Amino acid sequence: MKSAMCQDVVTQLELPTKNGSWDKSDIFPGQRSVATGMAGLVRMAIDRYVNIVDTISDPRVNDWPLMDSPVPTLVMVTVYLYVVVLLGPKLMANRKPFQLRNILVVYNAMQVVFSLVMLWEHLMSGWLLDYSYKCQPVDYSHNPTALRMANLCWWYYISKLTEFMDTLFFVLRKKDNQITILHLYHHSLTPLETWICVKFIAGGHGTFSNLINNIVHVIMYFYYMMAAMGPEYHKYLWWKRHLTTLQLVQFGLVFVHSAQVLFFDCGYPKLVAALLLLHSVIFFGLFFDFYQQAYKKRDKVKKVE
């Protein structure tokens, strides 16, 4: 009697089986629900991204290199951070620093020329001709001038990828003090920002910041080129601290210029202008802190001495 009752209980407690074995999802159905829910969220996010790309992205750039998806840029930024923060310093730990004098001279000279060409293109594509400094919409047409500006925005994005070499040279020369949070934040964020600009707003009001940045980079890379040429040229580089001052002026100009879009309506996205304002404030704060740390404290030490 007792044996029969036990058999009935076991029969009632038997779990569904697949191929003769228990399935964990049958014991814990909640896990299957969570997995299904996560898959649904991923599909929803992908569908949402595709919808955004289809509706508000610039169709002129869809077939351009690296513009189809943000994934390649994200991968490059991730690899960059891994190399300069972890792998590079580890490989250089027991090695002497490389000098790279000639390579640095050539690299910085090329960056000067690259920045000069982009500066000229910014002027010729609108800022010297018919762009409004008060508020300038994006021209999404296939007008030659509009396409020239869009093409320039893509090259500006590429220039930010080439600047990864700045940090790599610091690693190879074991200039670890130069690889600051500010430096890494700047070099990893700008490729992502410029990719978004090319994909959605290739032209218009926001390219003013690119123009100003090109001016700063012509001067900055010229300084680096002279510094790499050897100690005999260092006496001409007394103006190093003014590079940071110039960068602070850059962010101030971009802030004022971007703020105008909030008061004048020309069709340029106000959200983008607001993000440019935020970008300017963040970088102004970071560079100002760097200026205080690098020069003001040094001046106080000299006065004490």
The 8 nearest C-alpha neighbors of each residue, nearest first, counted from 0:
[[1, 3, 2, 4, 5, 6, 7, 8],
 [0, 2, 4, 3, 5, 6, 7, 8],
 [3, 1, 5, 0, 4, 6, 7, 8],
 [2, 4, 6, 0, 5, 1, 7, 8],
 [3, 5, 7, 1, 6, 2, 0, 8],
 [6, 4, 8, 2, 7, 3, 9, 1],
 [5, 7, 3, 9, 4, 8, 10, 2],
 [8, 6, 10, 4, 5, 9, 11, 3],
 [9, 7, 5, 11, 10, 6, 12, 4],
 [10, 8, 12, 6, 11, 7, 13, 5],
 [9, 11, 7, 13, 8, 12, 6, 5],
 [10, 12, 8, 9, 13, 7, 14, 6],
 [13, 11, 9, 10, 8, 14, 7, 15],
 [12, 14, 10, 11, 9, 15, 8, 16],
 [15, 13, 16, 12, 21, 25, 26, 11],
 [16, 14, 21, 13, 17, 25, 22, 20],
 [15, 17, 21, 20, 19, 14, 22, 18],
 [18, 16, 19, 20, 21, 22, 15, 25],
 [19, 17, 20, 16, 21, 22, 15, 14],
 [18, 20, 17, 16, 21, 15, 22, 14],
 [21, 19, 16, 17, 18, 22, 15, 14],
 [20, 22, 16, 17, 23, 15, 14, 19],
 [21, 23, 25, 24, 16, 17, 20, 26],
 [24, 22, 26, 25, 27, 21, 28, 30],
 [23, 25, 27, 28, 22, 26, 31, 30],
 [26, 24, 23, 22, 28, 27, 15, 21],
 [25, 27, 23, 24, 28, 22, 14, 21],
 [28, 26, 24, 29, 25, 30, 23, 31],
 [27, 29, 24, 31, 30, 25, 26, 32],
 [30, 28, 32, 27, 31, 33, 24, 34],
 [31, 29, 33, 32, 28, 27, 34, 24],
 [30, 32, 34, 28, 29, 33, 24, 35],
 [31, 33, 29, 35, 30, 34, 36, 28],
 [34, 32, 36, 30, 35, 31, 37, 29],
 [35, 33, 31, 37, 36, 32, 38, 30],
 [34, 36, 32, 38, 33, 37, 31, 39],
 [35, 37, 33, 39, 34, 38, 32, 40],
 [38, 36, 40, 34, 39, 35, 33, 41],
 [39, 37, 41, 35, 36, 40, 34, 42],
 [38, 40, 36, 42, 37, 41, 43, 35],
 [41, 39, 43, 37, 42, 38, 44, 36],
 [42, 40, 44, 38, 43, 39, 45, 37],
 [41, 43, 45, 39, 40, 44, 46, 38],
 [42, 44, 40, 46, 41, 45, 47, 39],
 [45, 43, 47, 41, 42, 46, 40, 48],
 [46, 44, 48, 42, 47, 43, 49, 41],
 [47, 45, 43, 49, 44, 48, 42, 50],
 [46, 48, 44, 50, 45, 49, 43, 51],
 [47, 49, 51, 45, 50, 46, 52, 44],
 [50, 48, 52, 46, 51, 47, 53, 45],
 [49, 51, 47, 53, 48, 52, 46, 54],
 [52, 50, 48, 54, 53, 49, 55, 47],
 [53, 51, 56, 49, 50, 54, 55, 48],
 [52, 54, 50, 51, 49, 55, 56, 58],
 [53, 55, 51, 52, 50, 56, 49, 57],
 [54, 56, 52, 51, 53, 57, 199, 50],
 [57, 55, 199, 52, 198, 58, 54, 53],
 [56, 58, 199, 59, 198, 60, 55, 200],
 [59, 57, 61, 60, 56, 53, 62, 198],
 [58, 60, 57, 61, 62, 139, 141, 63],
 [59, 61, 63, 58, 62, 57, 198, 66],
 [62, 60, 58, 67, 63, 59, 66, 57],
 [63, 61, 60, 64, 67, 66, 59, 58],
 [62, 64, 60, 66, 61, 65, 67, 59],
 [63, 65, 66, 62, 67, 61, 60, 153],
 [66, 64, 67, 63, 71, 68, 72, 69],
 [67, 65, 64, 63, 68, 61, 198, 60],
 [66, 68, 61, 65, 62, 69, 63, 64],
 [67, 69, 70, 66, 65, 71, 72, 61],
 [70, 68, 72, 71, 73, 66, 67, 194],
 [69, 71, 73, 68, 72, 74, 75, 65],
 [72, 70, 74, 73, 69, 75, 65, 68],
 [73, 71, 75, 74, 70, 69, 76, 191],
 [72, 74, 70, 76, 71, 75, 77, 69],
 [73, 75, 71, 77, 72, 76, 70, 78],
 [76, 74, 72, 78, 77, 73, 79, 71],
 [75, 77, 79, 73, 74, 78, 187, 72],
 [78, 76, 74, 80, 79, 75, 73, 81],
 [79, 77, 81, 75, 80, 76, 82, 74],
 [78, 80, 76, 82, 77, 81, 75, 83],
 [81, 79, 77, 83, 78, 82, 84, 76],
 [80, 82, 78, 85, 84, 79, 83, 77],
 [83, 81, 86, 87, 79, 80, 85, 84],
 [82, 84, 87, 80, 81, 85, 79, 167],
 [83, 85, 81, 80, 82, 86, 88, 87],
 [86, 84, 81, 82, 87, 88, 83, 89],
 [85, 87, 82, 89, 88, 90, 81, 83],
 [86, 88, 82, 83, 90, 89, 85, 91],
 [89, 87, 91, 90, 86, 92, 85, 170],
 [88, 90, 92, 86, 87, 91, 85, 93],
 [91, 89, 87, 88, 92, 86, 93, 94],
 [90, 92, 94, 88, 89, 93, 87, 171],
 [91, 93, 89, 90, 94, 88, 95, 87],
 [94, 92, 91, 95, 90, 89, 88, 96],
 [95, 93, 91, 92, 96, 90, 97, 173],
 [94, 96, 97, 93, 91, 173, 172, 92],
 [97, 95, 172, 173, 171, 94, 98, 91],
 [96, 98, 172, 171, 99, 95, 173, 94],
 [97, 99, 100, 172, 96, 171, 101, 103],
 [100, 98, 102, 97, 101, 103, 172, 168],
 [99, 101, 103, 98, 102, 227, 104, 228],
 [102, 100, 104, 103, 99, 105, 228, 227],
 [101, 103, 99, 105, 104, 100, 106, 107],
 [104, 102, 106, 100, 101, 105, 99, 107],
 [103, 105, 224, 101, 107, 102, 106, 227],
 [104, 106, 108, 102, 103, 107, 109, 101],
 [107, 105, 103, 109, 108, 104, 102, 110],
 [108, 106, 110, 224, 220, 109, 104, 105],
 [107, 109, 111, 105, 110, 106, 104, 224],
 [110, 108, 112, 106, 107, 111, 113, 105],
 [109, 111, 113, 107, 108, 112, 114, 106],
 [112, 110, 217, 108, 114, 109, 113, 220],
 [111, 113, 115, 109, 110, 114, 116, 108],
 [114, 112, 110, 116, 115, 111, 109, 117],
 [115, 113, 117, 213, 111, 112, 116, 217],
 [114, 116, 118, 112, 117, 113, 111, 119],
 [115, 117, 119, 113, 118, 114, 112, 120],
 [118, 116, 120, 114, 119, 115, 121, 113],
 [119, 117, 115, 121, 116, 120, 213, 210],
 [120, 118, 116, 122, 117, 121, 123, 115],
 [119, 121, 117, 123, 122, 118, 124, 116],
 [122, 120, 118, 124, 119, 123, 210, 117],
 [121, 123, 127, 126, 119, 120, 124, 125],
 [122, 124, 120, 125, 121, 127, 119, 128],
 [125, 123, 121, 148, 122, 144, 120, 147],
 [124, 126, 130, 128, 129, 123, 127, 122],
 [125, 127, 122, 130, 128, 121, 124, 129],
 [128, 126, 122, 125, 123, 129, 130, 124],
 [127, 129, 125, 126, 130, 123, 122, 124],
 [128, 130, 125, 131, 126, 127, 124, 123],
 [131, 129, 125, 126, 128, 135, 132, 127],
 [130, 132, 135, 133, 134, 129, 126, 204],
 [133, 131, 134, 130, 135, 256, 204, 126],
 [134, 132, 131, 259, 135, 256, 260, 263],
 [135, 133, 131, 260, 132, 265, 204, 263],
 [134, 136, 204, 203, 131, 130, 265, 267],
 [137, 135, 267, 203, 266, 265, 204, 138],
 [138, 136, 203, 202, 139, 200, 267, 135],
 [137, 139, 140, 145, 136, 202, 203, 142],
 [140, 138, 137, 141, 145, 57, 59, 201],
 [141, 139, 142, 138, 145, 146, 59, 143],
 [142, 140, 146, 143, 145, 139, 59, 144],
 [141, 143, 145, 140, 144, 146, 138, 139],
 [144, 142, 146, 145, 147, 141, 140, 148],
 [145, 143, 147, 146, 142, 124, 148, 125],
 [144, 146, 142, 148, 147, 143, 138, 149],
 [147, 145, 149, 143, 148, 144, 141, 150],
 [146, 148, 144, 150, 145, 149, 143, 151],
 [147, 149, 151, 145, 124, 146, 150, 202],
 [150, 148, 201, 146, 152, 151, 147, 202],
 [149, 151, 147, 153, 148, 152, 146, 154],
 [150, 152, 148, 154, 153, 149, 155, 147],
 [153, 151, 155, 149, 150, 154, 197, 201],
 [152, 154, 156, 150, 151, 155, 197, 157],
 [155, 153, 157, 151, 156, 152, 158, 150],
 [154, 156, 152, 158, 153, 157, 151, 159],
 [155, 157, 153, 193, 154, 159, 158, 190],
 [158, 156, 154, 160, 159, 155, 153, 161],
 [159, 157, 155, 161, 160, 156, 154, 162],
 [160, 158, 162, 156, 157, 161, 190, 189],
 [159, 161, 157, 162, 158, 163, 190, 156],
 [162, 160, 158, 163, 159, 164, 157, 165],
 [161, 163, 164, 159, 160, 165, 158, 186],
 [164, 162, 161, 165, 160, 166, 167, 186],
 [163, 165, 167, 162, 166, 168, 161, 160],
 [166, 164, 163, 162, 168, 167, 169, 161],
 [167, 165, 169, 168, 164, 163, 170, 83],
 [166, 168, 164, 170, 169, 165, 83, 171],
 [167, 169, 171, 170, 166, 165, 164, 172],
 [168, 170, 174, 166, 172, 167, 171, 173],
 [171, 169, 173, 167, 168, 172, 174, 87],
 [172, 170, 168, 173, 169, 97, 96, 167],
 [171, 173, 96, 97, 169, 170, 174, 168],
 [174, 172, 170, 175, 171, 96, 169, 91],
 [175, 173, 169, 176, 172, 177, 170, 178],
 [174, 176, 177, 178, 173, 170, 169, 179],
 [175, 177, 174, 178, 179, 173, 169, 170],
 [176, 178, 175, 174, 179, 169, 182, 166],
 [179, 177, 175, 176, 182, 183, 166, 180],
 [178, 180, 182, 181, 177, 183, 176, 175],
 [179, 181, 183, 182, 184, 178, 185, 285],
 [180, 182, 184, 179, 183, 185, 285, 286],
 [181, 183, 179, 185, 180, 184, 178, 186],
 [184, 182, 180, 186, 185, 181, 187, 179],
 [185, 183, 181, 187, 182, 186, 188, 180],
 [184, 186, 182, 188, 183, 187, 181, 189],
 [187, 185, 183, 184, 188, 189, 182, 163],
 [186, 188, 184, 185, 76, 183, 189, 190],
 [189, 187, 185, 191, 190, 186, 184, 192],
 [188, 190, 192, 191, 186, 187, 193, 185],
 [191, 189, 193, 159, 192, 188, 194, 156],
 [192, 190, 194, 189, 188, 193, 195, 72],
 [193, 191, 189, 195, 194, 190, 188, 196],
 [192, 194, 196, 156, 190, 195, 191, 189],
 [195, 193, 191, 197, 196, 192, 190, 198],
 [196, 194, 198, 192, 193, 197, 199, 191],
 [195, 197, 193, 200, 194, 199, 198, 201],
 [198, 196, 201, 194, 195, 199, 200, 152],
 [199, 197, 195, 196, 56, 57, 194, 200],
 [198, 200, 56, 57, 196, 197, 195, 201],
 [201, 199, 196, 202, 197, 198, 137, 57],
 [202, 200, 197, 149, 196, 152, 199, 198],
 [203, 201, 137, 200, 149, 148, 206, 138],
 [202, 204, 137, 136, 135, 205, 206, 138],
 [203, 205, 135, 206, 207, 134, 136, 202],
 [206, 204, 207, 203, 208, 202, 272, 257],
 [205, 207, 209, 208, 204, 202, 203, 210],
 [206, 208, 210, 205, 209, 204, 211, 253],
 [207, 209, 211, 206, 210, 253, 212, 205],
 [210, 208, 212, 206, 207, 211, 213, 205],
 [209, 211, 207, 213, 208, 212, 118, 121],
 [212, 210, 214, 208, 213, 209, 207, 249],
 [211, 213, 209, 215, 214, 210, 208, 216],
 [214, 212, 216, 114, 210, 211, 215, 118],
 [215, 213, 211, 217, 212, 216, 210, 218],
 [214, 216, 212, 218, 213, 217, 219, 211],
 [217, 215, 219, 213, 218, 214, 220, 212],
 [216, 218, 111, 214, 215, 219, 114, 220],
 [217, 219, 221, 216, 215, 220, 222, 214],
 [220, 218, 216, 222, 221, 217, 215, 223],
 [221, 219, 223, 222, 107, 217, 111, 218],
 [220, 222, 224, 218, 219, 223, 217, 111],
 [221, 223, 219, 220, 225, 224, 226, 218],
 [224, 222, 220, 226, 221, 225, 227, 219],
 [223, 225, 104, 221, 107, 227, 222, 226],
 [226, 224, 228, 222, 227, 223, 221, 232],
 [225, 227, 223, 224, 228, 233, 222, 229],
 [228, 226, 224, 225, 229, 104, 100, 103],
 [229, 227, 225, 226, 104, 224, 232, 100],
 [228, 230, 227, 231, 232, 226, 233, 225],
 [231, 229, 233, 232, 228, 226, 234, 227],
 [230, 232, 229, 233, 234, 228, 235, 226],
 [233, 231, 230, 234, 235, 229, 225, 226],
 [232, 234, 230, 236, 235, 231, 226, 229],
 [235, 233, 232, 236, 237, 231, 230, 226],
 [234, 236, 233, 232, 237, 238, 225, 231],
 [237, 235, 233, 238, 234, 239, 222, 232],
 [236, 238, 239, 235, 234, 233, 240, 241],
 [237, 239, 236, 241, 240, 242, 235, 222],
 [240, 238, 241, 242, 237, 236, 243, 222],
 [241, 239, 242, 238, 243, 244, 294, 290],
 [240, 242, 244, 243, 239, 238, 245, 246],
 [243, 241, 245, 240, 244, 239, 246, 219],
 [242, 244, 246, 245, 241, 240, 247, 290],
 [245, 243, 241, 247, 242, 246, 248, 240],
 [244, 246, 242, 248, 243, 247, 241, 249],
 [245, 247, 249, 243, 248, 244, 242, 250],
 [246, 248, 244, 249, 250, 245, 283, 243],
 [247, 249, 251, 245, 246, 250, 252, 244],
 [250, 248, 246, 252, 247, 251, 245, 253],
 [251, 249, 279, 253, 247, 252, 248, 283],
 [250, 252, 248, 254, 249, 253, 247, 255],
 [253, 251, 249, 255, 254, 250, 256, 248],
 [252, 254, 256, 250, 251, 255, 208, 257],
 [255, 253, 251, 276, 257, 252, 256, 279],
 [256, 254, 258, 252, 257, 253, 251, 259],
 [255, 257, 253, 254, 258, 259, 252, 133],
 [258, 256, 254, 272, 259, 255, 253, 260],
 [259, 257, 255, 260, 256, 261, 254, 276],
 [258, 260, 261, 262, 257, 256, 263, 133],
 [261, 259, 263, 262, 258, 134, 257, 269],
 [260, 262, 259, 258, 263, 269, 272, 264],
 [263, 261, 260, 259, 264, 258, 134, 269],
 [264, 262, 260, 261, 259, 265, 134, 133],
 [263, 265, 266, 260, 262, 134, 267, 261],
 [266, 264, 267, 136, 134, 135, 263, 260],
 [265, 267, 136, 264, 268, 135, 137, 269],
 [266, 268, 136, 265, 269, 137, 135, 204],
 [269, 267, 270, 271, 266, 272, 260, 136],
 [268, 270, 272, 271, 261, 273, 267, 260],
 [271, 269, 273, 268, 272, 274, 275, 267],
 [272, 270, 274, 273, 269, 268, 275, 205],
 [271, 273, 269, 275, 257, 270, 274, 276],
 [274, 272, 276, 270, 271, 275, 269, 277],
 [275, 273, 277, 271, 276, 272, 278, 270],
 [276, 274, 278, 272, 273, 277, 279, 271],
 [277, 275, 273, 279, 254, 274, 278, 257],
 [276, 278, 274, 280, 275, 279, 281, 273],
 [277, 279, 275, 281, 276, 280, 274, 282],
 [280, 278, 250, 276, 282, 277, 281, 254],
 [279, 281, 283, 277, 278, 282, 284, 276],
 [282, 280, 284, 278, 283, 279, 277, 285],
 [281, 283, 285, 284, 279, 280, 286, 278],
 [282, 284, 280, 286, 281, 285, 247, 279],
 [283, 285, 287, 281, 282, 286, 280, 288],
 [286, 284, 282, 288, 287, 283, 281, 289],
 [287, 285, 289, 283, 288, 284, 282, 290],
 [288, 286, 290, 284, 289, 285, 283, 291],
 [287, 289, 291, 285, 286, 290, 284, 292],
 [288, 290, 286, 292, 287, 291, 293, 285],
 [291, 289, 287, 293, 288, 292, 294, 286],
 [292, 290, 295, 288, 289, 293, 294, 287],
 [291, 293, 289, 290, 296, 294, 288, 295],
 [294, 292, 290, 291, 289, 295, 297, 296],
 [295, 293, 297, 296, 291, 290, 292, 298],
 [294, 296, 291, 298, 297, 292, 299, 293],
 [297, 295, 299, 298, 294, 292, 300, 291],
 [296, 298, 294, 300, 295, 299, 301, 293],
 [297, 299, 295, 301, 296, 300, 294, 302],
 [300, 298, 296, 302, 297, 301, 303, 295],
 [299, 301, 297, 303, 298, 302, 304, 296],
 [302, 300, 304, 298, 303, 299, 297, 296],
 [303, 301, 299, 304, 300, 298, 297, 296],
 [302, 304, 300, 301, 299, 298, 297, 296],
 [303, 301, 302, 300, 299, 298, 297, 296]]
